[in-house]
């Protein structure tokens, strides 16, 4: 689990996210998501204050993040500069 988290952390560094997910996307481009697909900080705080373990919160973060990457990949053409980056994620 720690090794996977470290690998993801390396891939999700601010500079890489900025390059691939901001600079290569058109200005004001949005990806449509359902309300239920958004993980808000207030929801995390509520879960953390409840009976949810830190491990369960990590798995929830991973699941939500992976679903977000899949949604982004749905709209990217294969020749887009971010295609390889999102494929590695």
VMD Tcl script that draws the C-alpha trace (Angstrom):
set ca {
  {0.00 0.00 0.00}
  {2.80 2.45 0.84}
  {4.62 1.71 -2.43}
  {1.46 2.33 -4.48}
  {0.83 5.56 -2.61}
  {4.40 6.70 -3.24}
  {4.12 5.93 -6.96}
  {0.87 7.86 -7.19}
  {2.32 10.76 -5.25}
  {5.23 10.95 -7.70}
  {2.85 10.95 -10.68}
  {0.54 13.52 -9.11}
  {3.21 16.10 -8.28}
  {2.01 19.64 -8.81}
  {4.34 20.30 -11.74}
  {3.13 17.24 -13.64}
  {-0.53 17.97 -12.96}
  {0.00 21.57 -14.02}
  {1.71 20.56 -17.24}
  {-0.62 17.75 -18.27}
  {-3.95 18.74 -16.80}
  {-3.86 22.53 -17.07}
  {-1.52 23.65 -19.83}
  {-2.66 21.02 -22.31}
  {-6.40 21.47 -21.69}
  {-8.33 24.23 -23.48}
  {-9.19 27.28 -21.38}
  {-12.53 26.93 -19.55}
  {-12.88 23.27 -20.54}
  {-15.03 21.30 -18.13}
  {-15.81 17.63 -17.62}
  {-19.39 16.92 -16.62}
  {-19.75 14.92 -13.40}
  {-22.68 13.90 -11.27}
  {-23.15 15.43 -7.82}
  {-22.44 12.06 -6.20}
  {-19.05 11.83 -7.95}
  {-17.62 14.85 -6.14}
  {-15.70 14.23 -2.91}
  {-15.83 17.41 -0.88}
  {-13.58 18.25 2.10}
  {-16.66 18.60 4.34}
  {-17.64 15.02 3.49}
  {-14.15 13.79 4.40}
  {-14.27 15.68 7.70}
  {-17.67 14.18 8.47}
  {-16.39 10.69 7.67}
  {-13.20 11.23 9.67}
  {-15.20 12.40 12.70}
  {-17.42 9.33 12.35}
  {-16.40 5.72 12.50}
  {-14.52 5.53 9.19}
  {-10.90 4.38 9.46}
  {-7.96 6.17 7.80}
  {-7.36 3.12 5.61}
  {-10.96 3.25 4.36}
  {-10.56 6.97 3.64}
  {-7.39 6.24 1.62}
  {-9.23 3.63 -0.44}
  {-12.10 6.06 -0.96}
  {-9.65 8.74 -2.16}
  {-8.05 6.24 -4.53}
  {-11.41 5.16 -5.94}
  {-12.65 8.72 -6.48}
  {-9.33 9.76 -8.03}
  {-9.25 6.78 -10.38}
  {-12.82 7.47 -11.48}
  {-11.88 11.10 -12.18}
  {-8.97 9.98 -14.35}
  {-11.28 7.62 -16.26}
  {-13.74 10.47 -16.87}
  {-10.93 12.67 -18.19}
  {-9.71 9.88 -20.47}
  {-13.21 9.58 -21.96}
  {-12.89 13.05 -23.48}
  {-9.20 12.98 -24.46}
  {-8.25 12.08 -28.01}
  {-5.44 9.52 -28.21}
  {-3.06 12.04 -29.75}
  {-3.55 14.51 -26.90}
  {-0.29 15.31 -25.01}
  {-1.89 14.17 -21.73}
  {-2.97 10.76 -23.05}
  {0.20 8.90 -21.97}
  {0.22 10.64 -18.57}
  {-3.37 9.66 -17.82}
  {-2.73 6.13 -19.11}
  {0.13 5.76 -16.61}
  {-2.12 7.00 -13.82}
}
mol new
graphics top color blue
foreach p $ca { graphics top sphere $p radius 0.5 }
foreach p [lrange $ca 0 end-1] q [lrange $ca 1 end] { graphics top cylinder $p $q radius 0.2 }
display resetview
